[in-house]
Amino acid sequence: MQQDPLTIETLPGKAEGTRILRITGPVVLQNFFSLQSAIDHEHLPVTIFDLSGVPYMDSAGMGAIIKSYVSAQRRGQKVIAAGPNYRVLELFKLTKVDGLIPITETVEQAEAL
């Protein structure tokens, strides 16, 4: 089965010390390491995962998000998920990650937190 590509774009947030990782494509085991590399590239006080372009995510993808959250917590930094579709949001709820990571409908809402 041909896997859709994953693209990750790092954008500056409106506030200093904020980065937005705009993720487009499925977040699955096959692209786990490219996602992990983008997450670990730099550590700023706030990381917003723009998930609006993610059609689906598997447990490996969720693992990368959780790992990022745990690492950020250790450094006193914040992780926010923005714009997940229904399918991705259900995975957050099923794994109870929605109780750990703030989830907003848009990047703009995430930047306001």
C-alpha positions as CSV (number, residue, x, y, z in Angstrom):
1,M,0.0,0.0,0.0
2,Q,1.4,3.4,-1.0
3,Q,1.7,5.7,2.0
4,D,0.9,9.4,1.6
5,P,3.9,11.5,2.3
6,L,4.3,13.5,5.5
7,T,5.4,17.1,5.4
8,I,6.4,19.1,8.4
9,E,6.8,22.8,8.2
10,T,8.2,24.8,11.1
11,L,6.7,28.2,11.4
12,P,7.3,31.0,14.0
13,G,4.3,31.7,16.2
14,K,3.0,35.2,16.9
15,A,4.6,35.4,20.3
16,E,8.4,35.1,20.7
17,G,9.4,31.6,21.9
18,T,6.5,29.9,20.0
19,R,6.9,27.5,17.1
20,I,4.2,25.9,15.1
21,L,4.8,22.5,13.5
22,R,2.4,22.3,10.6
23,I,2.0,18.6,9.9
24,T,0.4,17.5,6.7
25,G,-0.3,13.8,5.9
26,P,-0.7,10.7,8.0
27,V,1.2,10.5,11.2
28,V,2.1,6.8,11.3
29,L,5.0,4.4,12.1
30,Q,6.5,4.8,8.6
31,N,7.3,8.5,9.2
32,F,7.8,8.4,12.9
33,F,11.5,9.3,12.7
34,S,11.0,12.3,10.4
35,L,8.4,13.6,12.8
36,Q,10.6,12.9,15.8
37,S,13.5,14.7,14.1
38,A,11.4,17.8,13.5
39,I,10.1,17.8,17.0
40,D,13.6,17.5,18.5
41,H,15.2,20.1,16.1
42,E,14.7,23.0,18.6
43,H,13.1,23.5,21.9
44,L,11.2,26.7,22.5
45,P,8.9,27.5,25.4
46,V,5.7,26.7,23.3
47,T,5.2,24.1,20.6
48,I,1.9,24.1,18.7
49,F,1.2,21.0,16.6
50,D,-1.0,22.1,13.8
51,L,-2.8,18.9,13.0
52,S,-5.4,20.3,10.7
53,G,-3.7,18.6,7.7
54,V,-3.5,15.2,9.4
55,P,-6.1,12.7,8.0
56,Y,-5.2,10.0,10.5
57,M,-2.7,9.0,13.2
58,D,-1.6,5.6,14.5
59,S,-0.2,4.7,17.9
60,A,3.3,5.4,16.8
61,G,2.3,8.9,15.8
62,M,0.6,9.4,19.1
63,G,3.7,8.1,20.8
64,A,5.8,10.9,19.2
65,I,3.3,13.5,20.4
66,I,3.3,12.1,23.9
67,K,7.1,11.9,23.9
68,S,7.3,15.5,22.9
69,Y,4.8,16.5,25.7
70,V,6.8,14.6,28.3
71,S,10.1,16.2,27.2
72,A,8.6,19.6,27.2
73,Q,7.1,19.1,30.7
74,R,10.6,18.3,32.0
75,R,11.9,21.6,30.5
76,G,9.0,23.6,31.8
77,Q,7.7,24.1,28.3
78,K,4.2,23.8,26.8
79,V,2.8,21.6,24.0
80,I,-0.6,22.3,22.4
81,A,-2.4,20.4,19.7
82,A,-4.5,22.5,17.2
83,G,-7.0,21.6,14.6
84,P,-7.3,17.8,14.8
85,N,-10.1,16.3,12.7
86,Y,-12.7,14.0,14.3
87,R,-10.6,10.8,13.7
88,V,-7.5,12.2,15.3
89,L,-9.4,13.8,18.2
90,E,-11.0,10.4,18.9
91,L,-7.5,8.9,19.2
92,F,-6.6,11.6,21.7
93,K,-9.7,10.8,23.7
94,L,-9.3,7.0,23.5
95,T,-5.7,7.3,24.8
96,K,-6.7,9.9,27.3
97,V,-4.0,12.3,25.9
98,D,-6.7,14.9,25.7
99,G,-6.5,15.2,29.5
100,L,-2.7,16.0,29.2
101,I,-2.3,18.1,26.1
102,P,-4.5,21.2,25.5
103,I,-6.4,20.8,22.3
104,T,-7.8,23.7,20.3
105,E,-9.8,24.0,17.1
106,T,-7.4,26.4,15.5
107,V,-3.8,27.5,15.7
108,E,-5.0,31.0,16.5
109,Q,-6.8,29.7,19.6
110,A,-3.7,27.7,20.6
111,E,-1.6,30.9,20.4
112,A,-4.0,32.7,22.7
113,L,-3.5,30.1,25.5
